[in-house]
Amino acid sequence: MTDSGSACGSGCSSCGVSGCGSRTEEPAAATEPQRTARSQVKHVIGVVSGKGGVGKSLVTSLLASEMRRRGHKVGILDADITGPSIPKAFGISARVSADSDGINPSTTESGIKVMSVNLMLPQDDMPVAWRGPVITGILKQFWEETNWEDLDYLFLDMPPGTSDVFLTIMQSFPLDGIVTVSAPQELVAMIVGKAVNLAHQMSVPVLGLVENMAFFKCDGCDKEHFIFGDPQGKFVANRYQIPAFATLPLDPRFARLCDQGKIEQYDVEGRLDEVIEQVQIAARLAEAKKAQEEDA
Ligand SMILES: Nc1ncnc2c1ncn2[C@@H]1O[C@H](COP(=O)(O)OP(=O)(O)OP(=O)(O)O)[C@@H](O)[C@H]1O
């Protein structure tokens, strides 16, 4: 059992929960090196949600677009293998190509590099009915063999929930931290707590919480309507000591721009600034730690 007893699957060799008194084997190395010579990814940030359909892919797309707008070199790895929605949101249909050096990702209009299983399938409505071990193998291959070139930030659109695929990503990708996405119902807030607790147990920093669909702004009266109930995000962020908090409105333009493949055009009007600041702080901390290790 773990300290809390909540995340134990008895698989000591594959479990990443730190501080477990029952561990008999150390987990696999936390970071696999990238094999392709054409990749230099500086920082990896996961975007997670305890529950499906709350807007995790949307938040991944908005964070990546905003970082790109600020001049960073950005990539997205669509790790939601069974429900990949990133290519559609950015209007990418060109299949990825491969050469002897590795897989070449597709590029969005503003220059974000994207790798997704949907960019390898002959048709984008072809289902992916693979079990966990196959999916985790593919994700590792995407990480190790994609020619990302130089990237400042790689965002991972993680699968929803806390499945075995989620656990593998938390263990085997060199994450600087995660951003978690929730919606304003109590149920969602409770499930966010599970993902956050798991991240804490695995020693992955939780950098920010984005409460999506927090309110709807009416054209007629310009008033904010809390149609899904009272916002929970601020309370959840305080409770789990998450340093940054942001809200996004329920906005039909999101769905429209995603459908049109033009999500890069959405202006978040500074709503994600606090979260982005924490991402940049985590990046600086990781760089300082790396420099220290190299000096030692
Ligand atoms: N704030 C919002 N306003 C309007 N539509 C939204 C909003 N957030 C998300 N949507 C729409 O809801 C749908 C689901 O969003 P999204 O794919 O980002 O969720 P998800 O959490 O990644 O889902 P899954 O867990 O299934 O991967 C999309 O069509 C998206 O355009």
The ligand as an SDF file (V2000), in Angstrom:
LIG
                    3D

 31 33  0  0  0  0  0  0  0  0999 V2000
  -15.5240   26.8160  -22.8570 N   0  0  0  0  0  0  0  0  0  0  0  0
  -16.1000   26.1980  -23.8920 C   0  0  0  0  0  0  0  0  0  0  0  0
  -17.1000   26.8020  -24.5820 N   0  0  0  0  0  0  0  0  0  0  0  0
  -17.6810   26.1810  -25.6390 C   0  0  0  0  0  0  0  0  0  0  0  0
  -17.3400   24.9740  -26.0790 N   0  0  0  0  0  0  0  0  0  0  0  0
  -16.3620   24.3300  -25.4420 C   0  0  0  0  0  0  0  0  0  0  0  0
  -15.6960   24.9040  -24.3250 C   0  0  0  0  0  0  0  0  0  0  0  0
  -14.7490   24.0310  -23.9030 N   0  0  0  0  0  0  0  0  0  0  0  0
  -14.8230   22.9700  -24.7100 C   0  0  0  0  0  0  0  0  0  0  0  0
  -15.7810   23.1390  -25.6230 N   0  0  0  0  0  0  0  0  0  0  0  0
  -16.1560   22.1920  -26.6880 C   0  0  0  0  0  0  0  0  0  0  0  0
  -16.4600   20.9550  -26.0340 O   0  0  0  0  0  0  0  0  0  0  0  0
  -15.9230   19.8620  -26.7710 C   0  0  0  0  0  0  0  0  0  0  0  0
  -14.9920   19.0410  -25.8810 C   0  0  0  0  0  0  0  0  0  0  0  0
  -13.8520   19.8070  -25.5780 O   0  0  0  0  0  0  0  0  0  0  0  0
  -12.4000   19.1360  -25.5130 P   0  0  0  0  0  0  0  0  0  0  0  0
  -12.1890   18.2030  -26.6580 O   0  0  0  0  0  0  0  0  0  0  0  0
  -11.4120   20.2160  -25.3140 O   0  0  0  0  0  0  0  0  0  0  0  0
  -12.5760   18.2890  -24.1690 O   0  0  0  0  0  0  0  0  0  0  0  0
  -11.6040   17.1840  -23.5590 P   0  0  0  0  0  0  0  0  0  0  0  0
  -11.6400   17.3680  -22.0980 O   0  0  0  0  0  0  0  0  0  0  0  0
  -10.2640   17.2430  -24.2060 O   0  0  0  0  0  0  0  0  0  0  0  0
  -12.3420   15.8690  -23.9960 O   0  0  0  0  0  0  0  0  0  0  0  0
  -11.7790   14.3600  -23.8900 P   0  0  0  0  0  0  0  0  0  0  0  0
  -11.5480   14.1130  -22.4730 O   0  0  0  0  0  0  0  0  0  0  0  0
  -12.8710   13.5370  -24.4690 O   0  0  0  0  0  0  0  0  0  0  0  0
  -10.5210   14.3240  -24.7090 O   0  0  0  0  0  0  0  0  0  0  0  0
  -15.2360   20.4700  -28.0020 C   0  0  0  0  0  0  0  0  0  0  0  0
  -16.1150   20.4140  -29.0830 O   0  0  0  0  0  0  0  0  0  0  0  0
  -14.9760   21.9000  -27.6090 C   0  0  0  0  0  0  0  0  0  0  0  0
  -14.9690   22.7670  -28.7260 O   0  0  0  0  0  0  0  0  0  0  0  0
  1  2  1  0
  2  3  1  0
  2  7  2  0
  3  4  2  0
  4  5  1  0
  5  6  2  0
  6  7  1  0
  6 10  1  0
  7  8  1  0
  8  9  2  0
  9 10  1  0
 10 11  1  0
 11 12  1  0
 11 30  1  0
 12 13  1  0
 13 14  1  0
 13 28  1  0
 14 15  1  0
 15 16  1  0
 16 17  2  0
 16 18  1  0
 16 19  1  0
 19 20  1  0
 20 21  2  0
 20 22  1  0
 20 23  1  0
 23 24  1  0
 24 25  2  0
 24 26  1  0
 24 27  1  0
 28 29  1  0
 28 30  1  0
 30 31  1  0
M  END
$$$$
